[in-house]
Amino acid sequence: MLKKTVLLFALLITLCSCKQIVGEIKAEPDLDAPDKEYTASTVETAVGPLELAAPYATESTAKISKITDWPDGQLPKAPEGFTVTKFAEDFDNPRWTYIAPNNDIFVVESNTRNSANRITILRDTNSDGTFEIREPFLEDLNQPFGMLIVGNYFYVANTDGLYRYPYKQGQTSLKDKNGEKILTLPAGGYNNHWTRNIITNEAKDKIYISVGSASNVAEHGMNEEIRRACILEVNLDGSGEIIYADGLRNPVGMDWNPVNGELWTAVNERDKLGDDLVPDYITSVKKGGFYGWPYSYYGQIRDPRLLDEAVDSLVAEAIVPDVATGNHTASLGFTFYDGQAFPEKYKNGAFVGQHGSWNRKNFSGYKVVFVPFENGKPTSAPVDFLSGFIAEGDGSQVYGRPVGVTVATDGSLLVNDDTGGVIWKVSYVQ
């Protein structure tokens, strides 16, 4: 912290986050054909050495997926012993799911463009698999994402602010309630990073808010990144804001490690350095920690577009993330498995929803992966858990795009397929 303070005063910048202390620095344009050679790197992660390709080892490629219908009788693939069913369907981009203390299920329907801007409530009162109530709970929002119930309030994280609504357990609609904006959040910029997730702590006296960057790699300047690429911590009324951790390009899913209480997040890393850079990751989040973006990745590996010496001391402090989850996989969803229905090897491990690549010649992601944990620590690289979303054929079509992953009260896993308009349920059959 002392080093950061010295650098702050040396540069006469008064921004509020360590990654923002050089607000005048701006990334160089993307290098389609760099005139120098770069080298590969190897870093030590929590699950062993990770080999990283050299920047620009391949050209930066755009390949946009096209959605197509599932063939008759075909479903996503889960490991042996698991069954996959449609939990609910016919949504308009069901991005995220939140389960209330009384087991009501809230589904946020939102998108980068043409967003439904709606939260839908589902209630199955007798557990027969049929929802007696399915109706809009809140409408006319602004790209909502994170949802949270604490005390007598229902919190919603819109892209531009944190709102709270008076709430009583069991309510089926807040359409006639006026929400109070308790915190303004930065919006705009790189629109794929509009999501704002929220969770509370065990004491239920703080809210943690994930805020993605306004750019790929600060190409618009760091003055556009104030309070972005970070996780914020605030009090329940929105006061007392601190930047809990930063240098996280696009943190989305967050959860608390059930063994040691650490905060963990899934992070969508930067683009346009080639097919095999930079891997997305999941990581424990240290309070006050800096994770490199935009100046470096996986610790001290410098991004060739941002080599200003003014940030050398900051980069020296950058933390290597714990577990790589693949290049350009768009790892967004994240939850620890704290249920009792799955086999023992899944207990306290992490599920990661991967929305899928666009900046890669061959698709990556488009699945849910699992990272095993033991004694609160990850023990291996991710393994496939729910796959089969990439269609057969020329490699350009997909059946859906997983995002949110949520442990249901019966111990099954709910998977939000936003593009497919479906929530999948993965259950274990004894």
N, C-alpha and C positions, 0 to 999 in steps of 0.2 A: 504493500500500500504506500510506503514511503517513496519508493521509486516512482510510482504513478503520480504522487503528489508533486514531487520535484519536477517531473516532466510537464505536469499541468501548468505550474507556474512559469516554467521556462518558456513555454509556448504561448502563455497569456491567454489561455482558452478556459472558459468557465462552464463547459458542458458537464452534465451530471453523470456520465458513465465513462469507465476507463477506455472503452473502444472509441469513444467520441472525443477524445482529447486532442485529436488532430483533425478538426472539422474541415480544414481547407484541402486535405488530401483527397485526391480523386483517382480512381483506377484508370490505367491506360486502356485504350480500345482493345477489344479482343483481337488476338493475333491469329489470323487464319493461316499464315505461313511464317512462323517465327524464323528470324535469321540467325538463331543460335540453337545449340543443342542443350537439352535438359537431361537430367539423370533421374533414374528411378530411386526410390527410397524404401527403407524398411524401418518400421516403428514397432515398439513393444506395447501391445494393448493388454487389457485385463485377461484376455483369453489366448495370449500368445503373440508371436511376431506377425505383422501384417505387411505384405509387400505392396507398395504403391507404384503405379506406372509413372513414367516421366510425363510432365505436362506436354501436351501436343504430340504424344506418341501416335495418336490417330487424329484425323480431322474431327472437328465438332460437327455433329450431324443432328438434324431435326427429323424425327419420325413420329408423327402424330397417330395415335391409335384410333381406329374406327370401331364403333360398337356394333355388334351383330347379335341376333337372337341365339339363345341356347338351342342346340339340336334337341329334338323330342327325346325325353328320357335321360338327358345328360345333366349332371349336377357338378358343382365343385367337388374336388377330390380331397378327402381327409384320410389320415392314417387308419390302418386296420383297427376295427373295434369301434370306430366312430361312424355316426350317421349324420347326413346333412339334409336339412329340410328348409323350406321357406317359412320363416317366422312371420313375416308380413311383407306385403308388396304394394305396388301401384303408388309409390311415393314420387314426389318431384325432387330428386336429388337428396336422398336421406343421408346427410353427411355424418351425423354423430348421434349417439344414443346416451341418455342419462337415466339411471334408475333411481327413483325417489326412495326415501326411507320406508314409505308404505307400499313399495313395489310398483307404483305407477311408473310407466315407461314413457319417456319424453324423447321424441325424435325431431332433430332440427333439420329442416329442409331449406338448403341454401346452396348457392353456387357462385362461381366467379362472375358469370354473366347471366342475365335473365333469372335472377334468384327468386325463389318462391317466398323467401323472407318469412318463414312460418315455423312454428313449433307445434307438433301434433302429439296429443296424448293417447296412449293405448292402455286399456285396463281390462284384465282378464280376472274377474272376481272369483271364479270357481276353478281356475287352473285347468280348464277343459280344452285349451288351445284356441278358443274363440274369444275375440275381444268384444265384450259387451259395450265398451265405449271406445270409439275411435273418432276423434273430432279435433278441429283446430283449437289449440290452447292459447296461443298468442300469434297475432298476425301483424303485418305492416311493420316488420322489423327492418334492420339494415345489415344484411349479410350476417345473421346470427351464427354462432358456433357453440361456444361453451355454455353449459347450464349448470346450476348449482342451487340446492336448497340448504339454507342455514337459518335456523330459528324460524321466524315468521316472515321470511323473505324468499322470493324466487329470484335468483340472479341470472341475467342473460348478458353474455359478452357479444355485443355487436362489433362490427369491424372498427367503429369509431368511438366506442365507449362502453363502459360497464354500467349496466342498469340494474335496479332492483325494484321488485313489485311486492306489495303486501300479499301475503299468501297464508292460507290455512290448509293443513294437510287434508287431502281428499278433494280439493277444488278441481273441477274439470275445465275451467276456463278463466283466463285473466283478461279477456277481451275488453271488459268494461273498466279495467283498472289502469290508472296512470302510472307509468314507470318513472322512477327518479334516476336521472343520470348522475352517478356518484363519482365517475372518473372519465375524463376525456382520454381517448387513446389515439395515437397517430394512425392515420389511414392514408390511402392513396399509394402512388408509386407502383412498384412491381406487383400487379394485381393478383398474381397467384399466391401471394402471402397475405391474404386478407383475413385469415382465420385467427380468432382470439379464443384460446382455450382457458378454462378456469377450474381450479380445484381449491379445496380448503385443507387445513392441517388437522391433526388429531385433536388439538385444543379448540378448533373451530373459532379461532379469533383472528385468522389471517386468510387472505385470498391470494392465490398465485396465478398470474396472468402470462400466458405465452404470447409474444409479439414477434412476428417474422420481419425480416428486413424489407426495405423499400426498393431493393435492387438485387441484382445477381451478385455483384462484388464491388459495391460502392462506386459504380460508374457515374452516378449523379453527384458524387461528393458526400462526405461524411456529415455535412450539415443536414442532409435529408434523412439521416439514420438516428436522430435523437430519440431515445427511448424505444429503439427497435433492435431486432436481432438479440432479444434478451428475454428474461423472465422477470416480471415485476412482482413485488410483494406489497400488499396494502392491507390496511385494517378493513373491517367489515363495512365501514361507511365510506370507503374510498380514500381515507386520509392516510398519512404516514408512509407514503410511497418510498420504496427503495428499489434499486436495481439489484435483484437477488443474485443474478449471474448474467454475463453477456458474452459476446463473441459467438453466439449460437444463431446461425444464419436463419433458420426457420424452425424453431421448436414448436411442436404441436401437441402430441399426446404427452400427458404427464401422469405420474402415479407415485405413491410412496412404497418403498421397499418394505414388505410386511415383516421382514426379519430384523433389519437394523434401522429402519425409519428414514433412510436416505430418500431424497427427492430424485426421481429419474425422469428423463424425457427422451423422446424420439426427435431427431433433427434431420431435416432435409438440407443437404449440403449444396455447394455451388456447382455451376454448369460451365460449359464451353471450354474445358481443358482437354477434351477428348473422351472417347468411349469409357475409359477406365479410371477417370478422376471426376469428382472426388467422392469416395464412398460415403453414403449416408451412415448414420450411426445412432445407437442408443447409449446413454451415459448417465452415470450418477452426476448430480449437479451440486457442486460445492458453493456455499454461500460466499459471494465475493469473487468467484472464479471467473476466469477469462478463457474462452475456448477457441480463440484464434481469428474468427471471421472479422473483417475480410482479409486481414494481412497475411494470415498463415492458415494451414490446416494440419490436423493430426500433430499438434504441438508446434514445432519450430520450422516446418516446411513452408517456405515462403511462396505465396502466390506470385507468379512472374509479372502480373499486372499491377502489383503494389509492392514496390521495393524501396520505398522511402526510408532512409536511415533513422528518421525521427521516431519510428516505432520499434526500433530494435529492442529496447529494454522491455517493452510491452510484450513483444513476441516471445521473448525469453521466458516469460511467465505462462505462456499458453499451455493449457492442459490437454493431454492426449485423451480423446474419448475412449470409453471402455470397450465397446463392441461395434465393429463395422457391420453394416447390414446390406452392403452391395452398392454398386455404382449406379446412380441415377434411379434408384428404386422408388423414390418418393415415399420413404418410410415416415408415415404420419401418425397412424394409430398406435397406441401403447397402453397396455395394462398388465399388471401382475396377476397371476392366477391364484386367487385366494379361496377358490371354491373347493368342494369336497368330492365332486362327481368324477373327475378325471383320474387316471392312474397316478401313482405316487410320483413318478418322474416329472410330472407337470407341476407339482406343488411348489408354489412361490417362484416359479419361472415366469418369463415375460412373453407375451404375444405382441407382435408388431404387424400392423396393417400397412401394406405397401400399395400405394395408389398407382404406381407404374411409371416407366420412363417416357420421356419425349426426346431427350438429348442423347440418343444412343442409336447406333446402326441396328442392333438387335434388341428387342424389348427385354427389359429387366423389371423385376417387381411383379405387379399384378397378382399378388398372393398374400397370404398371411404366413409369417414365419414364427418359429418358437425358439427362444433362447433359454436353455436350462440354467438354473441357479442352484447353488448349494451353500448353506450357511450364509445366505445373503449376498453371495458373489457369483457372477456368471462363470460358467465352466467350459463353454465351447462356443464356436461360431453358430449362427442361426441355422436351423433346419426347417424345411418346408412343413407346413401344417395344413393349410388350405390352399390348393392350387387348381390348375385346370382352367383358368380364366382366359388364357391366350388361345385363340381359335386355331384350328388346323388350317393349313393352306399356305398363303404367301407370306405369312408373318406380319400382316398389317392390321388384323382384326382381333378384337377381344370381346368376351361375353360380358365383362363387367370390370369394375375397378374397386377393390376393397379399400376402405378407409378406417372407420372407427371399429374398435374391438372392445367389447364390454362383457364382463362376467355377469351372467344372469343369476337370479336368486336360487335357481335350481342347480347351479353349477355348470350349466352349459355356456357356450361362448356365442355371443351375438356379433355378427360381422356386417357392418354397413357397406353395401355395394351401392355407392351413390349414383354412378352412371347407369347401372342396371335398375335402379329404383326399388331395390330389394334389401331386406335384412335377412341374412342367412342365420340359421341356428345349427351349431355343431354340438351334438350330444354323444356321450359315451354309453355304449350298450354293454352292460355287465355280462 
